[in-house]
Amino acid sequence: MLSFENSQDLESTLGVMRSVGGNKDYLQQELFPALLRGNWEELDKMVVYQDERKTILFGEDAWMFAQSAYKGKNKSNIYFHIKLEQGENVIELRPNERHLVNQVKCIAVANMWFSGQNIELSSLKSKIDSLRNCIAKLFKRGITSFEDLNQEHIEILVDDGFFDMSDPKVFTGLNYLPALKGLLPFTVNFYRLTHKMFNARPDDTEGTLVIPPRIYFAALTEYSKRIAKAYGLRDEIEQAVEQMLSFYKYEEKRILLDVRNGKRYQPIKGYEKNWERFTQALESEGVALVDKGKNPRWMEIFTSLKTRILLKKSQFRRFNVYIGDTVYDWGRFRRYLVSLSAEASWLCLALSGMRIDELYRISPVYGAQDKKFDRNGDESGTGKEQIYFLTTRQSKITLNSQTKNDVFVTTETGWKAFHVLNAIHTPYRNRFAENDSHRMFANLQKVTYFTSVGKSALGKGVINNFNKNNVDSILILDDMGYLQTSDPTQTSFKLGDRFCFTCHQLRRSLAYYLIGYELCSFPALKQQLSHLSMAMTRWYARNAFSFEKIYSEIQKERITQQAEIFARIYQKMANCERIAGGKGQAISREGASYFEDGVNKRKLSKEYWIDLLTNGKAHLHAVAPGMYCTNTQCSMRINIDLTECVDCEYDFIENAVYAEVSRMDATRNIEFLNENNELNSSSATKYYMQVKAAEEIMDDLAFEHDKYEFAADVLNLVIDTTMVA
């Protein structure tokens, strides 16, 4: 079933379709029985879609949804013309070939109205395009019906080399059929196809390869420079885009006014049918082409049919805009916008780990946010430490919650890249139809009848710009070394090849370099990438070893940061501020003075701790926000157990952020499990201990809170131990 963004649009569309031809239920009483009969002469005359603007018949080889009033997402035309592999243009189909094309149309109709799975129109188009490529090959083998294909026949085709088994998507088209059994006028005689069935393995390394650092950092540097400059000029860019769109509208209006006053207009090749359809619509409604600009219905028809005219080159010569000190003519400015948008999108992906579909869903209003912190790590409007976020949500973020695929920490450059994107796309978005107004990205190729760009088109734009930019992407010996290190099985590239990138490589590369340069822990990376399992995160960062060239610099920076934490903690204890954790509590009880001369005073110095850390006489690693362990044997970086940390002789706990979140999580789980009668002794004891440990930490830090009151039935389940007694 076609999907819509709201139920009202779905019901409205179904209402129109059910009443086609004056029927009570055209879909079930007329179209579905005809679909199952599979009589092509009958089906050719059947309506497969209708609204106030457009009626589409089964027999048409181009289903022109773009001309309709379709209210679903990503409105796209669907074509059924078949292109042969040799490169011929559209072929004239013979009856047996027409049979296979009609079967593909049946698949489209079944997906649109009778399948239980929701599908966007753009996804349906992708399905049909995949099947068109497939049946072009089937024609070559004399196969004229999908019924001819069974498991045995497909095995023979695989053995004959009919399928390119190195392609991970080779079965994509055929695999749409088994899910529609019972909804088609022909029998599907095979199950869902996989490479494993035929003892084959797809060559799917290209999307998982790490971009070689020479290419990766060259692009990162160049793009960052351009985006930093564009960010300072973002207001000028937005004004220039507005000026460009207004210019085109004004010049178009001038031409149309001349036409309406009797000036002859001859559309160029490619625009004739569009203009002819418009003039026929005028004639059918009795509206004169030359109306002296008086009939308001003239422009209504022009707009409703999305009629387009081409401006003359002489008109475009009158356009120019300034961005900073640079002047742009019409063509150069449009190329600049496309390139700048692609580079900003690349940086958002590269500096956050977003997937392309998450970037596609980014919120125009809340897409970039930031938080400030003071030197103690507490949120503060006047703090000097600033963290930047990109979010796909439609609301303002909070620091103590994050749902999957919502919030991504980024750098200042990634944050600026979003604002550059907003400057480019806002004037377009202001002209969107209401159902597209929440979309971030516009189709920059259009200067009239504005629409959002599709998800796949967004990705292609980023890819195409990267693959044709000025970064030297010819693979040299060092590049090949990094490629083979990141994936020893890769065979996609050889020395001297041009490296062609895919958007998902940015996500893999971010994981690889963050872990390889030891700039991020696996738990933090797992959260950043919104992975469900640690295993997936480790897979992304596989083969990422510490890189010798910069390891010493990274190690030095790490030691400096650890020393600053040590010095800060001891400074707090010197000022009689509370520090929790077993080690923090023990040192506080000693009552030593850190302001008098001697060893204790030296502990307030960052240099003192740098010396100890460098020589291996001190150790520090973070186990959670504001929680640090000084035990070299401790591996608690992934699953934090507060019951082990609260009195651990090696732990410092600076603030109660993690303890409070942990307590909230435990109490929520207790109440949920109890309400659903799923709470047992094991889980009750676990969460009871978690709550008590968190509250002990908050007590040690004098963090104001109300004790959680356990229900009697929960306490009865708690196993009595020394920890909880």
Secondary structure, 3 states (H helix, E strand, C coil): CECCCCHHHHHHHHHHHHCHHHCCCHHHHHHHHHHHHCCHHHHHCCEEEECCCCEEECCCCEECHHHCCCCCCCCCCEECCCCCCCCCCCCCCCHHHHHHHHHHHHHHHHHHHHCCCCECHHHHHHHHHHHHHHHHHHHHCCCCCHHHCEHHHHHHHHHCCCCCCCCCCCCCCHHHCHHHCCCCCCCCECCCCCHHHHCCCCCCCHHHCCCCHHHHHHHHHHHHHHHHHHHHCHHHHHHHHHHHHHHHHHHHHHHHHHHHCCCCCCCCCCCHHHHHHHHHHHHHCCCCCCCCCCCHHHHHHHHHCCCCCCCCHHHHCCCEEEECCEEEEHHHHHHHHHHHHHHHHHHHHHCCCCCHHHHHCCCCCCCEEEEEECCCCCECCCCCEEEEEEECCCCCCCCCCCCCCCEEEECHHHHHHHHHHHHHHHHHHCCCCHHHCCCCCECCCCCCCCCECCHHHHHHHHHHHHHHCCCCCECCHHHHHHHHHHCCCCCCCCCCCECCCCCHHHHHHHHHHHHHCCCCCHHHHHHHCCCCCHHHHHHHCCCCCCCHHHHHHHHHHHHHHHHHHHHHHHHHHHCCCCCECHHHHHHHHHCCCCCCCCHHHHCCCHHHHHHHHHCCCCCCEEEECCEEECCCCCCCCCCCCHHHHCCCCCEEECCCHHHHHHHHHHHHHHHHHHHCCCCCHHHHHHHHHHHHHHHHHHHHCCCCCCCCCCCHHHHCCCCCCCCCC
